[in-house]
């Protein structure tokens, strides 16, 4: 939802940061955004709507991912990701502990990489 929260062109920044990568949105992330949109009001609902619109448009592609029994969305992301784009601090820490490179928004203006990315 950071694309709606901060004045940054997320797609342009991702393409600059990850020029040779395919950009996937795992299906559980879409379901989570849809839940936020349905259950929230005001600013959160608008942010979730914008995030859904961006996630469903090119260059992003949907990746169907089944959650394992008792698995949360964050756990599934850690299981399937080689590079993870998130601003969730706890998720970033867990990903780095597992050796997953993390792309995150820095200074509310540009994306930064924590870890090594093969370009």
C-alpha atoms as a printed R data frame, in Angstrom:
    type eleno elety resid chain resno       x       y       z
1   ATOM     1    CA   UNK     A     1   0.000   0.000   0.000
2   ATOM     2    CA   UNK     A     2   3.062   2.247   0.041
3   ATOM     3    CA   UNK     A     3   2.315   3.458  -3.485
4   ATOM     4    CA   UNK     A     4  -0.794   5.167  -2.144
5   ATOM     5    CA   UNK     A     5   0.877   6.406   1.021
6   ATOM     6    CA   UNK     A     6   3.937   8.144  -0.415
7   ATOM     7    CA   UNK     A     7   4.677  10.251  -3.509
8   ATOM     8    CA   UNK     A     8   6.757   7.645  -5.350
9   ATOM     9    CA   UNK     A     9   6.297   6.025  -8.749
10  ATOM    10    CA   UNK     A    10   6.504   2.467  -7.485
11  ATOM    11    CA   UNK     A    11   6.576   0.792 -10.890
12  ATOM    12    CA   UNK     A    12   9.316   3.066 -12.232
13  ATOM    13    CA   UNK     A    13  11.367   2.548  -9.070
14  ATOM    14    CA   UNK     A    14  10.929  -1.246  -9.178
15  ATOM    15    CA   UNK     A    15  11.961  -1.375 -12.829
16  ATOM    16    CA   UNK     A    16  15.005   0.767 -12.005
17  ATOM    17    CA   UNK     A    17  15.942  -1.331  -8.983
18  ATOM    18    CA   UNK     A    18  15.127  -4.753 -10.476
19  ATOM    19    CA   UNK     A    19  15.592  -4.353 -14.255
20  ATOM    20    CA   UNK     A    20  15.964  -8.046 -15.074
21  ATOM    21    CA   UNK     A    21  13.347  -9.444 -12.691
22  ATOM    22    CA   UNK     A    22   9.740 -10.452 -13.276
23  ATOM    23    CA   UNK     A    23   7.440  -8.789 -10.766
24  ATOM    24    CA   UNK     A    24   4.907 -11.141  -9.162
25  ATOM    25    CA   UNK     A    25   2.119 -10.511  -6.696
26  ATOM    26    CA   UNK     A    26   1.286 -13.689  -4.764
27  ATOM    27    CA   UNK     A    27  -2.425 -14.470  -4.626
28  ATOM    28    CA   UNK     A    28  -2.593 -14.347  -0.788
29  ATOM    29    CA   UNK     A    29  -1.420 -10.713  -0.948
30  ATOM    30    CA   UNK     A    30  -4.298  -9.851  -3.296
31  ATOM    31    CA   UNK     A    31  -6.774 -11.615  -1.003
32  ATOM    32    CA   UNK     A    32  -5.394  -9.704   1.988
33  ATOM    33    CA   UNK     A    33  -5.746  -6.374   0.147
34  ATOM    34    CA   UNK     A    34  -9.321  -7.253  -0.848
35  ATOM    35    CA   UNK     A    35 -10.142  -7.995   2.806
36  ATOM    36    CA   UNK     A    36  -8.665  -4.660   3.891
37  ATOM    37    CA   UNK     A    37 -10.684  -2.877   1.206
38  ATOM    38    CA   UNK     A    38 -13.945  -4.552   2.281
39  ATOM    39    CA   UNK     A    39 -13.471  -4.174   6.032
40  ATOM    40    CA   UNK     A    40 -11.907  -0.720   6.203
41  ATOM    41    CA   UNK     A    41 -13.182   2.790   5.818
42  ATOM    42    CA   UNK     A    42 -11.622   6.064   4.787
43  ATOM    43    CA   UNK     A    43  -7.911   6.269   4.117
44  ATOM    44    CA   UNK     A    44  -7.147   2.536   4.544
45  ATOM    45    CA   UNK     A    45  -9.898   1.576   2.120
46  ATOM    46    CA   UNK     A    46  -8.616   4.031  -0.495
47  ATOM    47    CA   UNK     A    47  -5.019   2.839  -0.036
48  ATOM    48    CA   UNK     A    48  -6.062  -0.817  -0.397
49  ATOM    49    CA   UNK     A    49  -8.052   0.037  -3.555
50  ATOM    50    CA   UNK     A    50  -5.059   1.785  -5.113
51  ATOM    51    CA   UNK     A    51  -2.737  -1.072  -4.125
52  ATOM    52    CA   UNK     A    52  -5.125  -3.596  -5.725
53  ATOM    53    CA   UNK     A    53  -5.328  -1.582  -8.924
54  ATOM    54    CA   UNK     A    54  -1.528  -1.390  -9.168
55  ATOM    55    CA   UNK     A    55  -1.039  -5.072  -8.253
56  ATOM    56    CA   UNK     A    56  -3.440  -6.174 -10.999
57  ATOM    57    CA   UNK     A    57  -1.775  -4.115 -13.743
58  ATOM    58    CA   UNK     A    58   1.420  -4.618 -15.775
59  ATOM    59    CA   UNK     A    59   4.257  -5.190 -15.155
60  ATOM    60    CA   UNK     A    60   2.946  -7.243 -12.225
61  ATOM    61    CA   UNK     A    61   1.812 -10.806 -12.763
62  ATOM    62    CA   UNK     A    62  -0.360 -12.878 -10.457
63  ATOM    63    CA   UNK     A    63   1.314 -15.898  -8.889
64  ATOM    64    CA   UNK     A    64  -1.062 -18.443  -7.417
65  ATOM    65    CA   UNK     A    65   0.269 -19.554  -4.046
66  ATOM    66    CA   UNK     A    66  -1.521 -21.909  -1.707
67  ATOM    67    CA   UNK     A    67  -1.174 -21.249   1.983
68  ATOM    68    CA   UNK     A    68  -0.045 -24.312   3.898
69  ATOM    69    CA   UNK     A    69  -2.078 -25.463   6.885
70  ATOM    70    CA   UNK     A    70  -1.826 -22.807   9.615
71  ATOM    71    CA   UNK     A    71   0.398 -20.588   7.478
72  ATOM    72    CA   UNK     A    72  -0.010 -16.818   7.495
73  ATOM    73    CA   UNK     A    73   0.547 -14.626   4.421
74  ATOM    74    CA   UNK     A    74   3.915 -13.371   5.705
75  ATOM    75    CA   UNK     A    75   5.090 -16.967   6.231
76  ATOM    76    CA   UNK     A    76   4.124 -17.850   2.660
77  ATOM    77    CA   UNK     A    77   6.033 -14.828   1.356
78  ATOM    78    CA   UNK     A    78   9.127 -15.955   3.245
79  ATOM    79    CA   UNK     A    79   8.699 -19.472   1.854
80  ATOM    80    CA   UNK     A    80   8.426 -18.467  -1.828
81  ATOM    81    CA   UNK     A    81  10.503 -15.290  -2.177
82  ATOM    82    CA   UNK     A    82  14.027 -14.770  -3.489
83  ATOM    83    CA   UNK     A    83  13.596 -10.990  -3.406
84  ATOM    84    CA   UNK     A    84  10.807  -9.429  -1.357
85  ATOM    85    CA   UNK     A    85   9.409  -5.912  -1.659
86  ATOM    86    CA   UNK     A    86   7.926  -4.735   1.623
87  ATOM    87    CA   UNK     A    87   7.953  -1.855   4.064
88  ATOM    88    CA   UNK     A    88   6.808  -4.085   6.925
89  ATOM    89    CA   UNK     A    89   9.713  -3.830   9.374
90  ATOM    90    CA   UNK     A    90   9.139  -7.206  11.058
91  ATOM    91    CA   UNK     A    91   8.811  -8.973   7.710
92  ATOM    92    CA   UNK     A    92  12.007  -7.284   6.465
93  ATOM    93    CA   UNK     A    93  13.917  -8.547   9.520
94  ATOM    94    CA   UNK     A    94  12.598 -12.102   9.110
95  ATOM    95    CA   UNK     A    95  13.421 -12.089   5.395
96  ATOM    96    CA   UNK     A    96  17.005 -10.928   5.951
97  ATOM    97    CA   UNK     A    97  17.499 -13.628   8.615
98  ATOM    98    CA   UNK     A    98  16.452 -16.184   5.983
99  ATOM    99    CA   UNK     A    99  18.852 -14.708   3.411
100 ATOM   100    CA   UNK     A   100  16.121 -13.115   1.304
101 ATOM   101    CA   UNK     A   101  17.024  -9.772  -0.268
102 ATOM   102    CA   UNK     A   102  14.557  -7.017   0.573
103 ATOM   103    CA   UNK     A   103  13.506  -4.000  -1.464
104 ATOM   104    CA   UNK     A   104  11.918  -1.256   0.615
105 ATOM   105    CA   UNK     A   105  10.981   2.403   0.448
106 ATOM   106    CA   UNK     A   106  13.665   4.693   1.828
107 ATOM   107    CA   UNK     A   107  13.148   8.308   2.878
108 ATOM   108    CA   UNK     A   108   9.641   8.119   1.368
109 ATOM   109    CA   UNK     A   109  11.133   8.815  -2.078
110 ATOM   110    CA   UNK     A   110  13.029   5.868  -3.558
111 ATOM   111    CA   UNK     A   111  13.540   2.130  -3.220
112 ATOM   112    CA   UNK     A   112  16.608   0.674  -1.557
113 ATOM   113    CA   UNK     A   113  17.909  -2.892  -1.439
114 ATOM   114    CA   UNK     A   114  18.979  -4.747   1.677
115 ATOM   115    CA   UNK     A   115  20.967  -7.764   0.526
116 ATOM   116    CA   UNK     A   116  22.473  -8.845  -2.780
117 ATOM   117    CA   UNK     A   117  20.498  -8.865  -6.023
118 ATOM   118    CA   UNK     A   118  21.838 -10.510  -9.177
119 ATOM   119    CA   UNK     A   119  21.061  -8.219 -12.083
